[in-house]
Amino acid sequence: MKQLTIYTDGACEGNPGPGGWAAILRFGEQIKEVSGGEPATTNNRMELQAAIGALSILKEACEIELFTDSVYVKDGITKWLEAWKRRGWLTTEKKPVKNVDLWRKLDELSSQHKMEWRWLKGHAGHRENEKCDELACAEAAANRKRFTKEELAALKAEFELSRSISN
């Protein structure tokens, strides 16, 4: 089984607002950077999407050490996920799990690999984390520039409405 190290980060200008995500995948000396974003999203969604984006490009099962600076992602996948699934994707308060679409996708993708989830402190000078942050912020900025203020306001309102309906 190939051994891979992945670093991820998400960014958002406003919460919700234009967002970006990025991941760096390292296999030996080979490095691949992937990134993307949304015009209206949240930071937590971008943190989740960073891990999903990285795992989505893999073509075979791997042994993966994934680093995230998001306690939400790390605790969600390692501590909360199994209980959410047992309760039908409800929290202990019997409310729908936020970002369930992304949690389901991350669960599906990560189950295909042998995963070790690691937290690292963001903005602490870690080279790969800093690069992911730079790429994610660039994606968020690109999403902000791609639309007028009016278009962004409409996209944000649409996003917030969809979240209120799904939760």
C-alpha positions as CSV (number, residue, x, y, z in Angstrom):
1,M,0.0,0.0,0.0
2,K,1.4,3.4,-1.0
3,Q,2.2,5.7,1.9
4,L,1.0,9.3,1.4
5,T,1.1,12.5,3.5
6,I,-1.7,15.1,3.0
7,Y,-1.9,18.6,4.3
8,T,-5.2,20.5,4.1
9,D,-6.6,23.9,4.8
10,G,-9.7,26.0,4.1
11,A,-10.3,29.7,4.1
12,C,-13.3,32.0,4.0
13,E,-13.8,35.7,3.6
14,G,-16.7,36.1,5.9
15,N,-18.6,33.2,7.3
16,P,-20.5,32.7,5.1
17,G,-18.6,34.3,2.2
18,P,-16.3,33.5,-0.7
19,G,-14.2,30.5,0.3
20,G,-11.3,28.4,-0.8
21,W,-9.7,25.1,0.0
22,A,-6.3,23.5,-0.7
23,A,-4.4,20.3,-0.2
24,I,-0.8,19.2,-0.7
25,L,-0.3,15.5,-1.3
26,R,3.2,14.1,-0.8
27,F,4.3,10.7,-2.0
28,G,8.0,10.3,-1.6
29,E,9.5,13.2,-3.5
30,Q,6.4,13.7,-5.6
31,I,4.2,16.6,-4.6
32,K,0.8,17.5,-5.9
33,E,-1.2,20.6,-5.0
34,V,-5.0,20.8,-5.5
35,S,-7.4,23.6,-4.7
36,G,-10.8,25.0,-5.3
37,G,-13.5,27.1,-3.8
38,E,-17.1,28.4,-3.7
39,P,-18.5,31.9,-3.9
40,A,-20.7,31.5,-0.8
41,T,-19.7,29.0,1.9
42,T,-18.3,28.7,5.4
43,N,-14.9,28.0,6.7
44,N,-15.9,24.6,8.1
45,R,-17.2,23.6,4.7
46,M,-13.9,24.6,3.1
47,E,-11.9,22.7,5.7
48,L,-14.0,19.6,4.9
49,Q,-13.7,20.2,1.2
50,A,-9.9,20.3,1.4
51,A,-9.8,16.7,2.7
52,I,-12.4,15.6,0.2
53,G,-10.6,17.3,-2.7
54,A,-7.4,15.5,-1.7
55,L,-8.9,12.1,-1.3
56,S,-11.0,12.4,-4.4
57,I,-8.0,12.4,-6.7
58,L,-6.5,9.1,-5.4
59,K,-6.9,6.2,-7.7
60,E,-6.1,3.4,-5.3
61,A,-6.2,2.6,-1.6
62,C,-3.3,4.2,0.3
63,E,-1.9,4.5,3.8
64,I,-2.5,8.2,4.6
65,E,-1.4,10.5,7.3
66,L,-3.6,13.6,6.9
67,F,-2.8,16.9,8.6
68,T,-5.5,19.5,9.2
69,D,-5.5,22.6,11.3
70,S,-9.2,22.2,11.8
71,V,-10.3,20.7,15.2
72,Y,-13.8,20.4,13.6
73,V,-12.5,18.1,10.9
74,K,-10.2,16.0,13.1
75,D,-12.7,15.6,15.9
76,G,-15.6,15.1,13.5
77,I,-14.0,12.3,11.7
78,T,-12.3,10.6,14.7
79,K,-14.7,11.2,17.5
80,W,-18.2,12.1,16.3
81,L,-18.8,10.4,13.0
82,E,-19.7,6.9,14.1
83,A,-22.2,8.3,16.7
84,W,-23.8,10.6,14.1
85,K,-24.2,7.6,11.7
86,R,-25.8,5.5,14.5
87,R,-28.2,8.3,15.3
88,G,-29.2,8.8,11.6
89,W,-26.9,11.8,11.2
90,L,-28.3,13.6,14.2
91,T,-26.4,15.3,17.0
92,T,-26.8,14.4,20.6
93,E,-29.3,17.2,20.7
94,K,-31.3,15.4,18.0
95,K,-30.6,18.1,15.5
96,P,-29.3,17.4,11.9
97,V,-25.6,17.3,11.6
98,K,-24.3,20.5,9.9
99,N,-22.5,19.9,6.6
100,V,-23.9,16.4,6.4
101,D,-23.4,16.2,2.6
102,L,-19.7,16.8,3.1
103,W,-19.3,14.5,6.1
104,R,-21.0,11.7,4.2
105,K,-18.6,12.2,1.3
106,L,-15.6,12.4,3.5
107,D,-16.7,9.2,5.3
108,E,-17.1,7.4,2.0
109,L,-13.7,8.5,0.7
110,S,-11.7,8.0,3.8
111,S,-13.1,4.5,4.4
112,Q,-11.3,3.4,1.2
113,H,-7.9,4.1,2.8
114,K,-6.0,3.4,6.0
115,M,-6.2,6.9,7.6
116,E,-4.3,8.6,10.4
117,W,-5.8,12.0,11.2
118,R,-3.5,14.6,12.7
119,W,-4.1,18.1,14.0
120,L,-1.5,20.8,13.6
121,K,-1.6,24.3,14.7
122,G,-2.5,26.7,11.9
123,H,-0.4,29.8,11.2
124,A,2.5,28.4,13.2
125,G,5.1,28.4,10.5
126,H,4.6,24.8,9.2
127,R,5.6,25.0,5.6
128,E,2.9,22.8,4.0
129,N,0.2,24.3,6.2
130,E,1.2,27.8,5.3
131,K,1.3,26.9,1.6
132,C,-2.2,25.4,1.9
133,D,-3.4,28.5,3.6
134,E,-1.9,30.7,0.8
135,L,-3.6,28.6,-1.9
136,A,-7.0,28.5,-0.1
137,C,-6.9,32.2,0.5
138,A,-6.1,32.8,-3.2
139,E,-9.1,30.7,-4.2
140,A,-11.3,32.7,-1.8
141,A,-10.0,35.9,-3.3
142,A,-10.6,34.7,-6.8
143,N,-14.2,33.8,-5.9
144,R,-14.7,37.3,-4.5
145,K,-13.3,38.9,-7.6
146,R,-15.3,36.7,-10.0
147,F,-18.6,38.2,-8.9
148,T,-20.0,41.7,-8.3
149,K,-20.9,42.6,-4.7
150,E,-24.6,42.3,-5.6
151,E,-24.0,38.8,-7.1
152,L,-22.1,37.7,-4.0
153,A,-24.9,39.1,-1.7
154,A,-27.4,37.1,-3.7
155,L,-25.3,33.9,-3.6
156,K,-24.8,34.3,0.1
157,A,-28.5,34.8,0.7
158,E,-29.2,31.6,-1.4
159,F,-26.6,29.7,0.6
160,E,-28.1,30.8,3.9
161,L,-31.6,29.9,2.7
162,S,-30.4,26.4,1.6
163,R,-28.8,25.9,5.0
164,S,-31.9,27.0,6.9
165,I,-34.0,24.6,4.9
166,S,-31.6,21.6,5.3
167,N,-31.1,22.2,9.1
